[in-house]
Amino acid sequence: MDNLITGERIADLLSIKGIDFEQKKMFGGLCFLVDDKMLAGTYKGGIMARVSPDEADRLAEQPGVSHMIHAGRAMPGYLMIESEVYDSDEALGFWLDKCLEFNPKAKSSKKKK
């Protein structure tokens, strides 16, 4: 699925849920931040999702879901999800809900001045 279309779908679902978010171009795609913390983003035709590291192994057992590797490094708590896994809004909503559950516990990567 096209990164632009996926980005629009993510933005639409977050808006429907009443979530304030920011969009930034990162990792060659479009990332969505909530409370200055990365939530999810488009990446190489799929999405990367920031979930609880405690749940990541279990979630990665699903077909089309794997641990995120960027620049040769594993990214704990980040999953790569292939487009066929979230082809419906309900399925995409499941992944966004997993990201939103972890977001309050996630550390902000915002640079301090």
C-alpha positions in Angstrom: 0.0 0.0 0.0 1.2 3.5 -0.8 2.8 5.5 2.1 0.6 8.5 1.4 -2.6 6.6 1.5 -1.6 4.8 4.6 -0.6 8.1 6.2 -4.0 9.5 5.4 -5.7 6.5 6.9 -3.7 6.8 10.1 -4.4 10.6 10.3 -8.1 10.0 9.7 -8.4 7.3 12.4 -6.5 9.4 15.0 -8.8 12.3 14.2 -11.9 10.2 14.6 -10.6 9.0 18.0 -10.1 12.7 19.0 -6.3 12.2 19.4 -4.1 15.3 19.0 -1.1 14.3 16.9 1.8 15.8 14.9 3.1 14.5 11.6 6.8 14.5 10.7 8.8 13.1 7.8 11.2 10.6 9.3 12.7 7.2 8.3 11.8 7.9 4.6 8.1 8.0 5.5 5.6 9.9 7.6 5.6 9.5 11.4 2.9 10.3 13.8 3.7 11.7 17.2 1.4 12.0 20.2 2.7 14.0 23.2 6.0 14.4 21.5 6.5 10.6 21.3 6.6 8.5 18.2 3.3 6.5 17.9 3.5 4.9 14.4 4.6 5.7 10.9 4.6 4.7 7.3 7.7 2.7 6.4 8.7 0.8 3.2 5.2 0.1 2.1 4.0 -0.9 5.6 3.8 0.7 9.0 6.1 0.7 11.9 4.2 0.6 15.2 5.6 1.5 18.6 4.1 -0.9 21.1 4.9 -2.1 24.6 8.2 -4.0 24.6 6.5 -6.5 26.9 3.9 -7.3 24.1 6.2 -7.0 21.1 7.3 -10.6 20.9 3.8 -11.9 21.2 2.5 -9.5 18.6 5.4 -10.3 16.2 4.2 -13.9 16.1 1.3 -12.9 13.8 1.8 -13.4 10.0 3.0 -10.2 8.4 4.4 -8.7 11.6 8.1 -8.6 12.6 10.4 -6.8 14.8 11.6 -3.5 13.4 15.2 -3.3 12.0 16.5 0.1 10.9 20.0 0.8 9.7 20.9 -2.8 10.7 19.8 -2.3 14.3 16.9 -3.9 16.1 14.5 -1.3 17.6 13.0 -2.7 20.8 9.2 -2.1 21.0 8.9 -1.3 17.3 7.2 -3.6 14.9 7.1 -3.6 11.1 3.6 -4.5 9.9 3.0 -5.4 6.2 0.1 -3.7 4.5 -2.1 -6.8 4.1 -2.2 -7.0 7.9 -4.1 -3.7 8.2 -6.1 -3.6 5.0 -9.3 -2.8 6.9 -9.9 0.2 9.1 -10.7 -2.1 12.0 -7.3 -3.9 11.6 -5.5 -0.6 11.3 -7.4 0.6 14.4 -6.2 -2.4 16.3 -2.6 -1.5 15.7 -3.1 2.2 16.5 -4.9 1.2 19.7 -1.8 -0.9 20.7 0.4 2.1 20.0 -1.9 4.4 22.0 -1.9 2.0 24.9 1.9 2.2 25.2 2.3 5.9 24.3 1.8 7.3 27.9 4.6 5.0 29.1 6.9 5.7 26.2 9.9 8.0 26.6 10.0 11.1 24.6 12.8 11.5 22.2 12.4 15.2 22.1 15.7 17.0 22.3 16.2 19.2 25.4 17.5 22.6 24.8 
